[in-house]
Amino acid sequence: MRDMPFKIKETILGFSIAIIFVFFVVFGIKAFYKEPKYENFCKPAVLIDVISYDGYSSPYPYRVKEPNENICVQTNTKYDEFRKNCAENKLDIIYEYDAKGCQIAKECTSCNRDYQKARNIYFRNVFIISGIVGIVSIVIGAVLGIMSVSAGLFGGGVLTIIYGTMNYWSELADWARFIILGIALAVLIYLGYKGFSVFGFQKKEINKAKGKR
């Protein structure tokens, strides 16, 4: 019973290390590896009509400024034709409104597509960095002799890997998700079955118990 307060302190310390470790990694990545910004690709204050390439969708933003459909019918016809041509090349449209409140298509642009591409590459790299840091943290935590620190680094490594995976999850193919989840599940089941003895955790506890005798 005398060991209970110490066990509680170990648990709190390990949990704290895990949480702080994740925040340390996350903000470290944000500080030294900047996320792409939309304004670095598309000019600020420019209206861009993002086209759905899977089919011809209604313009966005919607034509709420058009006071009378008959006034804009000629402009709309030209705009729709221009929009279809941009869609064929998988480009978006830079547009503006004229004095009548009708949409005028100015030019096709790839800025939004370029931004999304850069963003995907960024989160892919974050996924890789988080995975490497997480694995290293798990290995270090597994070989350390202090249980609270070991558990904290082990838990922090797992959470770091989860952070990187969740950021890039939407871009992963179904087969990649299946493999990642399969590996994670297999590792957790293996560690649970072995009781962490494969990393020496059990041995540390036995040695600690012998020392008390």
Backbone as a chain_set.jsonl record, in Angstrom:
{"seq": "MRDMPFKIKETILGFSIAIIFVFFVVFGIKAFYKEPKYENFCKPAVLIDVISYDGYSSPYPYRVKEPNENICVQTNTKYDEFRKNCAENKLDIIYEYDAKGCQIAKECTSCNRDYQKARNIYFRNVFIISGIVGIVSIVIGAVLGIMSVSAGLFGGGVLTIIYGTMNYWSELADWARFIILGIALAVLIYLGYKGFSVFGFQKKEINKAKGKR", "coords": {"N": [[0.814, -1.211, 0.0], [2.059, 1.125, 0.601], [3.373, 1.79, -1.675], [1.528, 2.851, -3.412], [1.0, 5.765, -3.61], [3.383, 6.485, -4.92], [3.171, 5.041, -7.315], [1.006, 6.319, -8.441], [2.092, 8.854, -8.842], [4.053, 8.174, -10.725], [2.428, 7.395, -12.846], [1.059, 9.79, -13.454], [3.246, 11.397, -14.136], [4.264, 9.985, -16.368], [2.065, 10.223, -18.134], [1.984, 13.018, -18.416], [4.466, 13.537, -19.629], [4.04, 12.257, -22.079], [1.967, 13.816, -23.257], [3.094, 16.442, -23.316], [5.297, 15.9, -24.921], [4.147, 15.365, -27.43], [2.997, 17.902, -28.059], [5.359, 19.355, -28.126], [6.661, 18.256, -30.377], [4.763, 18.834, -32.392], [4.563, 21.702, -32.399], [7.206, 22.224, -32.858], [7.534, 21.322, -35.482], [5.791, 23.108, -36.752], [7.14, 25.476, -36.268], [9.613, 25.298, -37.59], [9.084, 24.264, -40.061], [7.178, 25.536, -42.284], [3.695, 25.725, -42.991], [2.145, 25.756, -46.218], [0.719, 28.803, -47.431], [-2.399, 30.135, -48.501], [-2.49, 32.663, -49.698], [0.026, 32.914, -50.762], [-0.06, 31.668, -53.148], [-2.421, 32.305, -54.531], [-3.608, 35.485, -55.471], [-4.344, 37.908, -52.978], [-7.649, 39.076, -52.114], [-8.794, 38.475, -54.539], [-11.412, 37.224, -56.483], [-12.217, 33.894, -56.8], [-13.547, 31.328, -58.671], [-14.085, 28.21, -57.806], [-13.942, 25.246, -59.497], [-15.835, 22.266, -59.824], [-14.449, 19.347, -60.786], [-15.511, 16.915, -61.293], [-17.933, 17.118, -62.426], [-20.266, 19.369, -64.018], [-20.885, 21.978, -62.068], [-22.866, 24.32, -60.102], [-21.944, 27.801, -60.097], [-19.591, 29.132, -57.72], [-18.672, 31.742, -55.609], [-22.278, 31.987, -55.296], [-24.528, 33.545, -57.659], [-25.465, 36.019, -56.361], [-25.49, 38.724, -56.645], [-26.76, 39.443, -58.915], [-29.241, 41.412, -60.112], [-31.236, 41.105, -61.957], [-32.058, 38.468, -63.998], [-32.402, 38.619, -66.76], [-30.908, 40.803, -67.531], [-28.319, 39.931, -67.239], [-28.115, 37.797, -68.925], [-26.687, 37.514, -71.368], [-24.052, 37.938, -70.544], [-23.849, 35.851, -68.715], [-24.014, 33.627, -70.37], [-21.631, 33.745, -71.857], [-19.901, 33.537, -69.715], [-20.475, 30.966, -68.719], [-19.657, 29.361, -70.857], [-16.933, 29.947, -70.892], [-16.298, 28.964, -68.425], [-16.705, 26.216, -68.72], [-14.657, 25.637, -70.515], [-12.437, 26.142, -68.905], [-12.832, 24.173, -67.011], [-12.383, 21.859, -68.476], [-9.636, 21.902, -68.696], [-8.975, 21.539, -66.112], [-8.84, 23.806, -64.441], [-9.373, 26.741, -62.398], [-11.423, 29.76, -62.116], [-10.703, 33.19, -62.332], [-12.64, 35.861, -61.478], [-14.847, 38.743, -61.79], [-17.256, 41.294, -60.902], [-19.421, 43.221, -62.985], [-20.684, 46.603, -63.606], [-23.388, 46.165, -63.635], [-23.781, 44.13, -61.937], [-23.253, 41.62, -62.838], [-21.527, 38.537, -63.342], [-18.214, 38.418, -64.546], [-15.968, 36.588, -66.329], [-12.528, 36.525, -66.044], [-9.953, 35.196, -66.328], [-8.439, 31.916, -66.62], [-7.083, 30.018, -63.938], [-4.475, 28.318, -62.173], [-3.853, 28.515, -59.575], [-5.195, 27.748, -57.199], [-5.183, 24.989, -57.468], [-2.42, 24.562, -57.461], [-1.864, 25.399, -54.875], [-3.271, 23.479, -53.33], [-1.849, 21.209, -54.083], [0.732, 21.773, -53.063], [0.068, 21.868, -50.39], [-0.737, 19.239, -49.879], [1.698, 17.924, -50.27], [3.107, 19.036, -48.156], [1.721, 18.026, -45.851], [2.169, 15.355, -46.302], [4.912, 15.208, -45.876], [4.977, 15.998, -43.208], [3.689, 13.812, -42.128], [5.646, 11.83, -42.604], [7.837, 12.857, -41.115], [6.72, 12.925, -38.51], [6.241, 10.218, -38.173], [8.863, 9.13, -38.15], [10.022, 10.489, -35.921], [8.25, 9.609, -33.954], [8.656, 6.801, -33.939], [11.38, 6.671, -33.168], [11.133, 7.793, -30.626], [9.557, 5.842, -29.36], [11.313, 3.641, -29.382], [13.45, 4.651, -27.81], [12.064, 5.097, -25.423], [11.481, 2.471, -24.816], [13.876, 1.299, -24.065], [14.836, 2.678, -21.899], [15.496, 2.86, -18.351], [13.855, 3.981, -16.416], [10.622, 3.763, -15.434], [8.403, 5.575, -15.542], [9.293, 7.616, -17.261], [9.899, 6.06, -19.479], [7.352, 5.034, -20.173], [6.091, 7.465, -20.731], [7.545, 8.504, -22.961], [7.116, 6.41, -24.718], [4.288, 6.451, -24.995], [4.045, 9.09, -25.943], [5.384, 8.86, -28.379], [3.671, 7.139, -29.79], [1.342, 8.74, -29.93], [2.334, 10.863, -31.431], [2.825, 9.66, -33.907], [0.18, 9.066, -34.539], [-0.811, 11.683, -34.788], [0.57, 12.656, -37.101], [-0.397, 10.833, -38.979], [-3.188, 11.293, -38.984], [-3.328, 13.871, -40.038], [-2.626, 13.447, -42.667], [-4.398, 11.608, -43.472], [-6.737, 11.813, -45.105], [-5.678, 11.966, -47.636], [-4.561, 9.559, -48.126], [-4.629, 6.417, -49.821], [-7.169, 3.818, -49.823], [-6.019, 1.289, -49.513], [-3.571, 1.937, -48.37], [-4.381, 2.996, -45.926], [-5.503, 0.704, -44.835], [-3.221, -0.935, -44.56], [-1.629, 0.581, -42.764], [-3.294, 0.683, -40.471], [-3.451, -2.037, -40.008], [-0.775, -2.72, -39.393], [-0.389, -1.151, -37.076], [-2.316, -2.296, -35.387], [-1.344, -4.935, -35.221], [1.161, -4.548, -33.975], [0.373, -3.471, -31.475], [-1.167, -5.586, -30.431], [0.804, -7.556, -30.301], [2.635, -6.426, -28.472], [0.959, -6.266, -26.277], [0.447, -8.974, -25.819], [2.996, -9.988, -25.283], [3.529, -8.548, -23.079], [5.257, -6.371, -23.027], [7.717, -7.39, -22.506], [9.479, -7.966, -24.499], [10.825, -5.623, -24.965], [12.147, -5.327, -22.661], [10.772, -4.292, -20.482], [9.476, -5.893, -18.586], [11.604, -7.167, -17.432], [12.853, -5.039, -16.168], [11.048, -4.447, -14.135], [11.197, -6.818, -12.665], [13.847, -6.785, -11.814], [13.742, -4.503, -10.248], [12.042, -5.325, -8.236], [13.591, -7.346, -7.088], [15.646, -5.816, -6.074], [14.425, -4.502, -3.976], [14.137, -6.514, -2.148]], "CA": [[0.0, 0.0, 0.0], [2.923, 2.303, 0.666], [3.834, 2.115, -3.03], [0.447, 3.413, -4.208], [1.235, 7.164, -3.997], [4.471, 6.536, -5.888], [2.629, 4.553, -8.587], [0.16, 7.395, -8.984], [3.002, 9.887, -9.328], [4.654, 7.646, -11.949], [1.403, 7.432, -13.893], [0.846, 11.202, -13.825], [4.458, 11.857, -14.811], [4.299, 9.372, -17.693], [1.01, 10.847, -18.952], [2.395, 14.398, -18.697], [5.556, 13.485, -20.608], [3.458, 11.891, -23.375], [1.227, 14.964, -23.806], [4.042, 17.526, -23.605], [6.135, 15.461, -26.037], [3.377, 15.564, -28.671], [2.937, 19.341, -28.323], [6.726, 19.769, -28.472], [6.911, 17.856, -31.763], [3.832, 19.55, -33.273], [4.953, 23.104, -32.529], [8.526, 22.24, -33.47], [7.314, 21.221, -36.933], [5.19, 24.36, -37.209], [8.11, 26.576, -36.153], [10.739, 25.161, -38.519], [8.608, 23.805, -41.372], [5.952, 26.312, -42.406], [2.616, 25.23, -43.86], [1.868, 26.673, -47.337], [-0.401, 29.72, -47.235], [-3.197, 30.334, -49.706], [-2.153, 33.941, -50.334], [1.292, 32.784, -51.475], [-0.346, 31.074, -54.459], [-3.484, 33.091, -55.161], [-3.549, 36.878, -55.054], [-5.382, 38.255, -52.001], [-8.79, 39.897, -52.551], [-9.212, 38.086, -55.884], [-12.509, 36.26, -56.44], [-11.911, 32.703, -57.592], [-14.623, 30.361, -58.781], [-13.495, 26.871, -57.786], [-14.753, 24.366, -60.326], [-15.864, 20.841, -59.516], [-14.009, 18.677, -62.006], [-16.266, 15.677, -61.483], [-19.153, 17.424, -63.174], [-20.503, 20.807, -64.139], [-21.649, 22.392, -60.898], [-23.249, 25.732, -60.095], [-20.815, 28.652, -59.725], [-19.408, 29.522, -56.326], [-19.903, 32.06, -54.895], [-23.485, 32.035, -56.11], [-24.724, 34.848, -58.32], [-26.425, 36.746, -55.542], [-25.467, 40.145, -56.981], [-27.462, 39.699, -60.158], [-30.575, 41.925, -59.794], [-32.205, 40.673, -62.963], [-31.445, 37.432, -64.818], [-32.437, 39.036, -68.166], [-29.829, 41.754, -67.755], [-27.045, 39.217, -67.252], [-28.208, 36.561, -69.698], [-25.606, 37.447, -72.344], [-22.816, 37.781, -69.779], [-23.853, 34.507, -68.126], [-23.756, 32.648, -71.433], [-20.189, 33.795, -72.105], [-19.237, 33.049, -68.498], [-20.65, 29.517, -68.654], [-18.794, 28.762, -71.884], [-15.56, 30.112, -70.402], [-16.184, 28.074, -67.262], [-16.569, 24.852, -69.237], [-13.31, 25.507, -71.086], [-11.503, 26.045, -67.782], [-13.048, 22.879, -66.371], [-11.742, 20.84, -69.31], [-8.205, 21.945, -68.391], [-8.88, 21.41, -64.654], [-8.431, 25.095, -63.907], [-10.424, 27.564, -61.814], [-11.644, 31.022, -62.82], [-10.659, 34.489, -61.668], [-13.771, 36.615, -62.043], [-15.258, 39.97, -61.118], [-18.611, 41.741, -61.244], [-19.476, 44.5, -63.694], [-21.537, 47.621, -62.993], [-24.756, 45.643, -63.559], [-23.824, 43.053, -60.961], [-23.114, 40.353, -63.542], [-20.206, 37.943, -63.258], [-17.374, 38.458, -65.743], [-14.811, 35.704, -66.213], [-11.326, 37.212, -66.505], [-8.935, 34.267, -66.798], [-8.304, 30.643, -65.922], [-5.931, 30.025, -63.042], [-4.139, 27.055, -61.521], [-3.299, 28.859, -58.26], [-5.824, 26.936, -56.167], [-4.672, 23.632, -57.655], [-1.027, 24.571, -57.008], [-1.902, 25.491, -53.417], [-3.68, 22.175, -52.801], [-0.742, 20.283, -54.314], [1.773, 22.095, -52.083], [-0.469, 21.51, -49.069], [-0.68, 17.779, -49.784], [3.104, 17.561, -50.089], [3.469, 19.447, -46.795], [1.186, 17.079, -44.872], [2.858, 14.08, -46.516], [6.2, 15.315, -45.206], [4.688, 15.987, -41.77], [3.399, 12.407, -41.836], [6.928, 11.114, -42.571], [8.613, 13.364, -39.974], [6.067, 12.46, -37.286], [6.463, 8.778, -38.08], [10.255, 8.887, -37.753], [10.185, 10.952, -34.541], [7.462, 8.726, -33.096], [9.333, 5.502, -33.827], [12.586, 6.882, -32.356], [10.682, 7.991, -29.248], [9.114, 4.54, -28.842], [12.505, 2.819, -29.141], [14.155, 5.211, -26.652], [11.248, 4.816, -24.251], [11.498, 1.039, -24.53], [15.159, 0.852, -23.51], [15.16, 3.42, -20.682], [15.261, 2.104, -17.125], [12.881, 4.649, -15.548], [9.341, 3.355, -16.0], [7.533, 6.71, -15.84], [9.83, 8.265, -18.461], [9.741, 5.094, -20.568], [5.944, 5.021, -20.57], [5.78, 8.768, -21.319], [8.106, 8.581, -24.31], [6.431, 5.408, -25.534], [2.968, 7.002, -25.311], [4.224, 10.279, -26.784], [5.727, 8.399, -29.727], [2.448, 6.628, -30.425], [0.463, 9.885, -30.223], [2.972, 11.633, -32.511], [2.531, 8.935, -35.144], [-1.253, 9.271, -34.807], [-0.966, 13.066, -35.26], [1.009, 12.737, -38.491], [-1.28, 10.016, -39.814], [-4.498, 11.934, -39.107], [-3.193, 15.031, -40.925], [-2.487, 12.998, -44.057], [-5.326, 10.484, -43.625], [-7.673, 12.013, -46.214], [-4.962, 11.828, -48.901], [-4.098, 8.186, -48.272], [-5.517, 5.477, -50.497], [-7.781, 2.862, -48.905], [-5.085, 0.197, -49.231], [-2.556, 2.463, -47.454], [-5.03, 3.06, -44.615], [-5.649, -0.673, -44.371], [-1.907, -1.418, -44.149], [-1.214, 1.317, -41.559], [-4.102, 0.206, -39.346], [-3.07, -3.425, -39.767], [0.517, -2.723, -38.703], [-0.604, -0.614, -35.728], [-3.051, -3.296, -34.615], [-0.457, -6.075, -34.987], [2.173, -4.151, -32.987], [-0.273, -3.337, -30.168], [-1.528, -6.932, -29.96], [2.056, -8.247, -29.985], [3.156, -5.875, -27.226], [0.053, -6.679, -25.209], [0.627, -10.419, -25.594], [4.31, -10.186, -24.685], [3.638, -7.777, -21.846], [6.38, -5.452, -23.186], [8.966, -8.039, -22.114], [10.371, -7.939, -25.645], [11.628, -4.409, -24.847], [12.828, -5.317, -21.373], [9.984, -3.681, -19.419], [9.213, -6.878, -17.558], [12.877, -7.402, -16.765], [13.108, -3.899, -15.292], [10.203, -4.586, -12.967], [11.72, -7.919, -11.871], [15.08, -6.294, -11.158], [13.347, -3.539, -9.23], [11.485, -6.103, -7.128], [14.713, -8.018, -6.428], [16.408, -4.812, -5.342], [13.712, -4.198, -2.738], [14.381, -7.61, -1.204]], "C": [[0.855, 1.272, 0.0], [3.401, 2.75, -0.717], [2.782, 2.809, -3.877], [0.66, 4.877, -4.579], [2.335, 7.304, -5.049], [4.006, 6.081, -7.264], [1.773, 5.621, -9.253], [1.028, 8.506, -9.567], [3.663, 9.45, -10.637], [3.683, 7.741, -13.119], [1.182, 8.863, -14.389], [2.047, 11.74, -14.595], [4.542, 11.296, -16.23], [3.281, 9.98, -18.632], [1.408, 12.265, -19.353], [3.488, 14.443, -19.753], [5.003, 13.189, -21.999], [2.767, 13.084, -24.028], [2.173, 16.084, -24.211], [4.921, 17.168, -24.802], [5.422, 15.699, -27.371], [3.318, 17.039, -29.032], [4.309, 19.875, -28.745], [7.027, 19.46, -29.931], [6.049, 18.675, -32.728], [4.282, 20.994, -33.488], [6.372, 23.254, -33.059], [8.43, 22.173, -34.982], [6.77, 22.529, -37.48], [6.187, 25.511, -37.209], [9.173, 26.511, -37.245], [10.331, 24.677, -39.911], [7.217, 24.4, -41.588], [4.96, 25.676, -43.372], [2.364, 26.231, -44.991], [0.634, 27.532, -47.052], [-1.091, 30.001, -48.564], [-2.767, 31.597, -50.453], [-0.807, 33.908, -51.046], [1.111, 32.201, -52.872], [-1.4, 31.873, -55.23], [-3.456, 34.513, -54.605], [-4.665, 37.182, -54.065], [-6.435, 39.175, -52.612], [-9.206, 39.626, -53.986], [-10.296, 37.019, -55.766], [-12.199, 35.095, -57.364], [-13.085, 31.734, -57.526], [-14.001, 28.978, -58.888], [-14.44, 25.904, -58.481], [-14.691, 22.937, -59.806], [-15.559, 20.078, -60.789], [-14.765, 17.386, -62.274], [-17.538, 15.897, -62.299], [-19.355, 18.922, -63.209], [-21.421, 21.237, -63.005], [-21.978, 23.876, -60.991], [-22.086, 26.573, -59.606], [-20.784, 28.934, -58.225], [-18.373, 30.645, -56.262], [-21.104, 32.188, -55.839], [-23.744, 33.453, -56.611], [-25.755, 35.698, -57.577], [-26.495, 38.227, -55.92], [-26.253, 40.473, -58.244], [-28.899, 40.145, -59.866], [-31.639, 41.408, -60.754], [-31.524, 39.687, -63.905], [-31.386, 37.843, -66.282], [-31.294, 39.994, -68.502], [-28.503, 41.025, -67.964], [-27.036, 38.006, -68.177], [-27.059, 36.413, -70.704], [-24.26, 37.226, -71.656], [-22.71, 36.371, -69.211], [-23.518, 33.439, -69.16], [-22.261, 32.581, -71.731], [-19.424, 33.21, -70.921], [-19.31, 31.525, -68.419], [-19.768, 28.802, -69.677], [-17.33, 28.81, -71.445], [-15.298, 29.144, -69.263], [-15.988, 26.622, -67.7], [-15.182, 24.621, -69.817], [-12.252, 25.383, -69.987], [-11.604, 24.671, -67.12], [-12.384, 21.753, -67.156], [-10.241, 20.758, -69.052], [-7.927, 21.843, -66.891], [-8.304, 22.67, -64.017], [-9.637, 25.798, -63.294], [-10.491, 28.902, -62.543], [-11.461, 32.205, -61.885], [-11.751, 35.345, -62.304], [-14.018, 37.883, -61.232], [-16.681, 40.289, -61.534], [-18.537, 43.072, -61.991], [-20.436, 45.439, -62.986], [-22.973, 47.142, -62.829], [-24.9, 44.532, -62.509], [-23.701, 41.678, -61.585], [-21.672, 39.842, -63.423], [-19.484, 37.998, -64.599], [-16.152, 37.576, -65.499], [-13.587, 36.396, -66.807], [-10.3, 36.245, -67.093], [-9.0, 32.962, -66.018], [-7.047, 30.702, -65.059], [-5.718, 28.639, -62.434], [-3.674, 27.283, -60.091], [-3.895, 27.998, -57.148], [-5.333, 25.488, -56.24], [-3.232, 23.531, -57.165], [-0.949, 24.617, -55.479], [-2.255, 24.147, -52.791], [-2.561, 21.141, -52.959], [0.369, 20.5, -53.297], [1.338, 21.694, -50.679], [-0.414, 19.998, -48.848], [0.746, 17.295, -49.56], [3.562, 17.891, -48.666], [3.001, 18.418, -45.772], [1.761, 15.677, -45.069], [4.195, 14.08, -45.791], [6.042, 15.331, -43.68], [4.402, 14.564, -41.303], [4.697, 11.612, -41.699], [7.758, 11.532, -41.356], [8.04, 12.842, -38.66], [6.285, 10.97, -37.083], [7.862, 8.453, -37.595], [10.48, 9.276, -36.294], [9.446, 10.031, -33.575], [8.134, 7.381, -32.876], [10.592, 5.608, -32.959], [12.207, 7.038, -30.888], [10.243, 6.68, -28.607], [10.313, 3.661, -28.495], [13.269, 3.312, -27.916], [13.389, 4.91, -25.366], [11.301, 3.358, -23.838], [12.773, 0.601, -23.824], [15.557, 1.613, -22.245], [14.783, 2.618, -19.445], [14.213, 2.712, -16.215], [11.49, 4.459, -16.145], [8.45, 4.528, -16.384], [7.97, 7.421, -17.116], [9.664, 7.355, -19.675], [8.315, 5.104, -21.097], [5.557, 6.333, -21.241], [6.287, 8.897, -22.738], [7.438, 7.585, -25.251], [5.058, 5.93, -25.971], [3.049, 8.225, -26.202], [4.572, 9.914, -28.207], [4.517, 7.899, -30.482], [1.53, 7.776, -30.825], [1.025, 10.745, -31.359], [2.72, 10.979, -33.864], [1.07, 9.114, -35.535], [-1.498, 10.668, -35.361], [-0.597, 13.193, -36.736], [0.092, 11.977, -39.427], [-2.623, 10.696, -40.037], [-4.446, 13.139, -40.036], [-3.182, 14.621, -42.391], [-3.504, 11.915, -44.404], [-6.213, 10.616, -44.855], [-7.015, 11.82, -47.569], [-4.477, 10.4, -49.151], [-5.119, 7.339, -49.017], [-6.056, 4.467, -49.478], [-6.82, 1.737, -48.546], [-4.002, 0.639, -48.261], [-3.126, 2.566, -46.039], [-5.13, 1.668, -44.0], [-4.314, -1.205, -43.843], [-1.454, -0.75, -42.854], [-1.973, 0.826, -40.333], [-3.745, -1.23, -38.989], [-1.764, -3.529, -38.997], [0.36, -2.245, -37.256], [-1.297, -1.642, -34.828], [-2.155, -4.483, -34.257], [0.581, -5.757, -33.914], [1.57, -4.076, -31.593], [-0.651, -4.701, -29.586], [-0.275, -7.693, -29.527], [2.624, -7.764, -28.657], [2.281, -6.261, -26.046], [0.234, -8.139, -24.843], [1.942, -10.706, -24.884], [4.483, -9.44, -23.371], [4.831, -6.844, -21.837], [7.708, -6.08, -22.79], [9.978, -8.04, -23.25], [11.288, -6.723, -25.618], [12.341, -4.318, -23.493], [12.042, -4.686, -20.25], [9.779, -4.645, -18.257], [10.469, -7.137, -16.73], [13.192, -6.279, -15.781], [12.303, -4.018, -14.004], [10.713, -5.698, -12.064], [12.965, -7.497, -11.111], [14.76, -5.31, -10.031], [12.82, -4.26, -7.991], [12.588, -6.821, -6.355], [15.512, -7.038, -5.582], [15.766, -4.475, -4.019], [13.936, -5.267, -1.683], [15.76, -7.468, -0.544]], "O": [[0.46, 2.321, -0.508], [3.78, 3.903, -0.92], [3.098, 3.31, -4.955], [0.519, 5.224, -5.751], [2.238, 8.132, -5.955], [4.399, 6.665, -8.274], [1.812, 5.801, -10.47], [0.743, 9.033, -10.642], [3.818, 10.257, -11.554], [4.058, 8.115, -14.23], [1.125, 9.11, -15.594], [1.889, 12.453, -15.586], [4.848, 12.021, -17.177], [3.583, 10.231, -19.799], [1.197, 12.671, -20.495], [3.452, 15.274, -20.66], [5.435, 13.789, -22.983], [2.956, 13.337, -25.218], [2.074, 16.617, -25.316], [5.253, 18.037, -25.609], [6.032, 16.179, -28.327], [3.559, 17.402, -30.184], [4.404, 20.74, -29.616], [7.581, 20.296, -30.645], [6.537, 19.151, -33.752], [4.373, 21.456, -34.625], [6.713, 24.283, -33.642], [9.153, 22.875, -35.688], [7.21, 23.011, -38.524], [6.101, 26.414, -38.041], [9.591, 27.543, -37.769], [11.146, 24.68, -40.834], [6.213, 23.847, -41.139], [5.334, 25.16, -44.426], [2.37, 27.437, -44.748], [-0.36, 27.054, -46.506], [-0.449, 30.091, -49.61], [-2.688, 31.605, -51.682], [-0.523, 34.79, -51.857], [2.033, 32.239, -53.686], [-1.273, 32.084, -56.436], [-3.298, 34.71, -53.4], [-5.806, 36.77, -54.274], [-6.14, 39.956, -53.516], [-9.895, 40.444, -54.596], [-10.133, 36.033, -55.046], [-11.95, 35.279, -58.556], [-13.55, 31.374, -56.445], [-13.457, 28.612, -59.929], [-15.6, 25.766, -58.093], [-13.633, 22.456, -59.4], [-16.314, 20.148, -61.759], [-14.67, 16.825, -63.366], [-18.137, 14.944, -62.799], [-18.677, 19.66, -62.494], [-22.603, 20.892, -62.992], [-21.447, 24.595, -61.837], [-21.305, 26.108, -58.775], [-21.819, 28.967, -57.559], [-17.287, 30.498, -56.822], [-20.948, 32.463, -57.028], [-23.24, 34.428, -56.054], [-26.797, 36.046, -58.132], [-27.451, 38.912, -55.558], [-26.398, 41.641, -58.604], [-29.704, 39.331, -59.413], [-32.809, 41.291, -60.39], [-30.527, 40.025, -64.541], [-30.448, 37.475, -66.989], [-30.779, 39.993, -69.62], [-27.669, 41.448, -68.765], [-26.054, 37.265, -68.212], [-26.52, 35.319, -70.874], [-23.436, 36.437, -72.116], [-21.639, 35.766, -69.217], [-22.824, 32.468, -68.86], [-21.693, 31.495, -71.846], [-18.44, 32.49, -71.091], [-18.32, 30.87, -68.091], [-19.199, 27.751, -69.381], [-16.587, 27.842, -71.607], [-14.212, 28.575, -69.152], [-15.192, 25.893, -67.109], [-14.596, 23.553, -69.64], [-11.295, 24.62, -70.117], [-10.598, 24.083, -66.722], [-11.877, 20.799, -66.566], [-9.64, 19.69, -69.169], [-6.795, 22.035, -66.448], [-7.408, 22.61, -63.174], [-10.781, 25.49, -63.628], [-9.72, 29.153, -63.469], [-11.999, 32.222, -60.778], [-11.779, 35.529, -63.521], [-13.474, 38.066, -60.143], [-17.244, 39.635, -62.412], [-17.712, 43.932, -61.681], [-20.944, 45.128, -61.908], [-23.702, 47.653, -61.979], [-26.003, 44.061, -62.235], [-24.008, 40.674, -60.941], [-20.724, 40.627, -63.406], [-20.05, 37.673, -65.643], [-15.393, 37.808, -64.557], [-13.619, 36.81, -67.965], [-9.829, 36.44, -68.214], [-9.538, 32.904, -64.912], [-6.069, 31.361, -65.414], [-6.67, 27.891, -62.212], [-3.158, 26.365, -59.453], [-3.174, 27.565, -56.25], [-5.097, 24.846, -55.217], [-2.856, 22.545, -56.531], [-0.099, 23.971, -54.866], [-1.614, 23.721, -51.831], [-2.351, 20.303, -52.081], [0.895, 19.541, -52.731], [2.151, 21.233, -49.877], [-0.082, 19.537, -47.756], [0.987, 16.382, -48.771], [4.307, 17.128, -48.049], [3.78, 17.984, -44.924], [1.835, 14.897, -44.119], [4.575, 13.088, -45.169], [6.856, 14.759, -42.954], [4.82, 14.161, -40.217], [4.834, 10.807, -40.777], [8.312, 10.687, -40.652], [8.783, 12.372, -37.798], [6.49, 10.511, -35.96], [8.037, 7.598, -36.727], [11.049, 8.506, -35.52], [9.958, 9.71, -32.503], [8.177, 6.879, -31.753], [10.845, 4.745, -32.117], [12.87, 6.488, -30.008], [10.529, 6.437, -27.435], [10.334, 3.014, -27.448], [13.689, 2.513, -27.079], [13.974, 4.522, -24.355], [11.182, 3.036, -22.656], [12.756, -0.366, -23.062], [16.522, 1.233, -21.581], [13.867, 1.797, -19.482], [13.719, 2.029, -15.318], [11.214, 4.943, -17.242], [7.806, 4.495, -17.433], [7.141, 7.787, -17.95], [9.329, 7.818, -20.765], [8.088, 5.173, -22.305], [4.789, 6.335, -22.203], [5.559, 9.343, -23.624], [7.221, 7.874, -26.428], [4.703, 5.866, -27.148], [2.234, 8.395, -27.109], [4.12, 10.567, -29.147], [4.346, 8.191, -31.665], [0.996, 7.787, -31.934], [0.264, 11.292, -32.157], [2.435, 11.661, -34.848], [0.751, 9.292, -36.711], [-2.29, 10.839, -36.288], [-1.349, 13.764, -37.526], [-0.169, 12.423, -40.544], [-3.147, 10.683, -41.151], [-5.413, 13.408, -40.749], [-3.668, 15.353, -43.254], [-3.476, 11.366, -45.505], [-6.422, 9.639, -45.574], [-7.699, 11.54, -48.554], [-4.036, 10.072, -50.252], [-6.327, 7.523, -48.86], [-5.476, 4.284, -48.408], [-6.803, 1.277, -47.404], [-3.551, -0.147, -47.428], [-2.436, 2.261, -45.066], [-4.877, 1.477, -42.811], [-4.276, -1.852, -42.797], [-0.954, -1.419, -41.949], [-1.378, 0.582, -39.283], [-3.735, -1.602, -37.816], [-1.647, -4.323, -38.064], [0.901, -2.849, -36.33], [-0.92, -1.833, -33.672], [-2.197, -4.98, -33.132], [0.854, -6.585, -33.045], [2.17, -4.555, -30.63], [-0.476, -4.942, -28.391], [-0.285, -8.391, -28.512], [3.041, -8.564, -27.82], [2.778, -6.547, -24.957], [0.178, -8.494, -23.665], [2.005, -11.557, -23.997], [5.448, -9.661, -22.64], [5.373, -6.545, -20.773], [8.725, -5.387, -22.738], [11.185, -8.107, -23.014], [12.389, -6.759, -26.167], [13.049, -3.349, -23.219], [12.573, -4.545, -19.148], [9.894, -4.263, -17.092], [10.414, -7.302, -15.511], [13.726, -6.522, -14.699], [12.806, -3.729, -12.917], [10.679, -5.565, -10.841], [13.125, -7.802, -9.929], [15.426, -5.293, -8.996], [13.102, -3.871, -6.857], [12.542, -6.902, -5.127], [15.997, -7.385, -4.505], [16.46, -4.191, -3.043], [13.928, -4.986, -0.484], [16.138, -8.299, 0.281]]}, "num_chains": 1, "name": "protein.A"}
